[in-house]
Amino acid sequence: MKNTIIKAAAVFMVFFIGMCSLAVVDNICLETTRYGGKLLFNVEKIGLFN
C-alpha cells in the first residue's frame, strides 16, 4: 500500500511539472510570436454543438 501511494505521488508530480512547463512555454510563445495562449479545447470548432 505504501509503495502504491509513493508511485501515485511520483506520477502526479511528473504530470504537474509537465503541465506547468507547457504553460510557461505557451506563455513565452504568446509573448514573442502572438501564436500561443490557446491551450484550452475549443468546443465551438467541433460542430456538434451548433
PyRosetta script that sets phi, psi and omega in degrees:
from pyrosetta import init, pose_from_sequence

init()
pose = pose_from_sequence("MKNTIIKAAAVFMVFFIGMCSLAVVDNICLETTRYGGKLLFNVEKIGLFN")
pose.set_psi(1, -41.4)
pose.set_omega(1, -178.3)
pose.set_phi(2, -66.0)
pose.set_psi(2, -39.0)
pose.set_omega(2, 178.9)
pose.set_phi(3, -65.9)
pose.set_psi(3, -35.8)
pose.set_omega(3, 179.3)
pose.set_phi(4, -65.3)
pose.set_psi(4, -41.2)
pose.set_omega(4, 178.7)
pose.set_phi(5, -65.7)
pose.set_psi(5, -40.8)
pose.set_omega(5, 179.1)
pose.set_phi(6, -65.3)
pose.set_psi(6, -42.2)
pose.set_omega(6, 178.5)
pose.set_phi(7, -65.2)
pose.set_psi(7, -41.4)
pose.set_omega(7, 178.9)
pose.set_phi(8, -64.2)
pose.set_psi(8, -40.7)
pose.set_omega(8, 178.3)
pose.set_phi(9, -65.4)
pose.set_psi(9, -38.7)
pose.set_omega(9, 178.9)
pose.set_phi(10, -65.8)
pose.set_psi(10, -42.6)
pose.set_omega(10, 178.1)
pose.set_phi(11, -63.7)
pose.set_psi(11, -42.3)
pose.set_omega(11, 178.5)
pose.set_phi(12, -61.8)
pose.set_psi(12, -42.9)
pose.set_omega(12, -179.1)
pose.set_phi(13, -64.9)
pose.set_psi(13, -41.4)
pose.set_omega(13, 178.3)
pose.set_phi(14, -63.7)
pose.set_psi(14, -43.8)
pose.set_omega(14, 178.5)
pose.set_phi(15, -62.7)
pose.set_psi(15, -44.8)
pose.set_omega(15, -178.5)
pose.set_phi(16, -63.8)
pose.set_psi(16, -44.5)
pose.set_omega(16, 178.9)
pose.set_phi(17, -64.5)
pose.set_psi(17, -39.4)
pose.set_omega(17, 178.2)
pose.set_phi(18, -64.2)
pose.set_psi(18, -42.4)
pose.set_omega(18, -179.9)
pose.set_phi(19, -69.0)
pose.set_psi(19, -38.0)
pose.set_omega(19, 176.8)
pose.set_phi(20, -65.0)
pose.set_psi(20, -40.1)
pose.set_omega(20, 178.3)
pose.set_phi(21, -64.4)
pose.set_psi(21, -41.9)
pose.set_omega(21, 178.0)
pose.set_phi(22, -61.9)
pose.set_psi(22, -41.2)
pose.set_omega(22, 178.9)
pose.set_phi(23, -65.0)
pose.set_psi(23, -39.5)
pose.set_omega(23, 179.7)
pose.set_phi(24, -67.0)
pose.set_psi(24, -45.3)
pose.set_omega(24, 179.5)
pose.set_phi(25, -63.7)
pose.set_psi(25, -41.2)
pose.set_omega(25, 179.5)
pose.set_phi(26, -64.4)
pose.set_psi(26, -38.1)
pose.set_omega(26, 177.8)
pose.set_phi(27, -66.5)
pose.set_psi(27, -38.5)
pose.set_omega(27, 176.8)
pose.set_phi(28, -63.8)
pose.set_psi(28, -42.2)
pose.set_omega(28, 178.3)
pose.set_phi(29, -64.4)
pose.set_psi(29, -37.4)
pose.set_omega(29, 178.5)
pose.set_phi(30, -64.5)
pose.set_psi(30, -39.9)
pose.set_omega(30, -177.6)
pose.set_phi(31, -73.6)
pose.set_psi(31, -28.6)
pose.set_omega(31, -175.2)
pose.set_phi(32, -99.1)
pose.set_psi(32, -40.1)
pose.set_omega(32, -174.1)
pose.set_phi(33, -112.8)
pose.set_psi(33, -10.5)
pose.set_omega(33, -177.4)
pose.set_phi(34, 65.3)
pose.set_psi(34, 17.4)
pose.set_omega(34, 178.0)
pose.set_phi(35, -111.3)
pose.set_psi(35, 5.3)
pose.set_omega(35, 178.2)
pose.set_phi(36, -97.0)
pose.set_psi(36, -169.3)
pose.set_omega(36, 173.3)
pose.set_phi(37, 86.9)
pose.set_psi(37, 10.2)
pose.set_omega(37, -178.7)
pose.set_phi(38, -119.2)
pose.set_psi(38, 61.0)
pose.set_omega(38, -179.2)
pose.set_phi(39, -82.2)
pose.set_psi(39, -19.1)
pose.set_omega(39, -176.3)
pose.set_phi(40, -81.6)
pose.set_psi(40, 147.5)
pose.set_omega(40, 178.7)
pose.set_phi(41, -74.9)
pose.set_psi(41, 127.0)
pose.set_omega(41, -177.3)
pose.set_phi(42, -95.1)
pose.set_psi(42, 109.2)
pose.set_omega(42, -177.8)
pose.set_phi(43, -77.8)
pose.set_psi(43, -14.8)
pose.set_omega(43, 179.8)
pose.set_phi(44, -70.4)
pose.set_psi(44, -24.2)
pose.set_omega(44, -178.6)
pose.set_phi(45, -85.7)
pose.set_psi(45, -6.3)
pose.set_omega(45, -178.5)
pose.set_phi(46, -70.9)
pose.set_psi(46, -44.4)
pose.set_omega(46, -178.4)
pose.set_phi(47, 100.5)
pose.set_psi(47, -7.7)
pose.set_omega(47, -178.6)
pose.set_phi(48, -82.1)
pose.set_psi(48, -22.1)
pose.set_omega(48, -172.8)
pose.set_phi(49, -109.1)
pose.set_psi(49, 22.0)
pose.set_omega(49, 179.4)
pose.set_phi(50, -86.8)
pose.dump_pdb("model.pdb")
